[in-house]
Amino acid sequence: MKYYIEGWNAKQAWLDLDQEQRGAYMAQLGPSIQQMAEQGVEIISWGLNDPDTENRLPFDFFAIWKFPSDEMAKTFEGLVNAAGWYNYFEQQNIKGNPASPQDVIAQIIAL
C-alpha cells in the first residue's frame, strides 16, 4: 500500500481559462478517477490548505490518496501527466508506505 499526498497551486494558464473551460477540463478527469476507484484507489481527502497553518507548505490545495500498490501510484502519475495537469498547476508530491511513529522515529534516529 502507498499513501500519496499532492500539494498544488494554480498557474497563470489555469487562471487565464474561463470557468466553463475549467469545468470542462475537470469533468474530463472524472472517468479516470472513477476507473482508479474501481481498481482500489481511495481518495482520503481533498482540501484547501489553511492560511494560518504554522510552517505552512506553500500550496493552496492538497489531496491525499491511498493506492493498493506502487504500480497503481505510478499509473496515477502517468494519468496526471497525460491529462496535462502540470500545464495548469504547480505541484509537488509525497509518496510512501504507511509506518508507525515508532518506525519512522527509529529511521530518523538511524540517519
Order of alpha helices (4+ residues) and beta strands (2+ residues): beta-alpha-alpha-beta-beta-alpha-alpha-beta-alpha
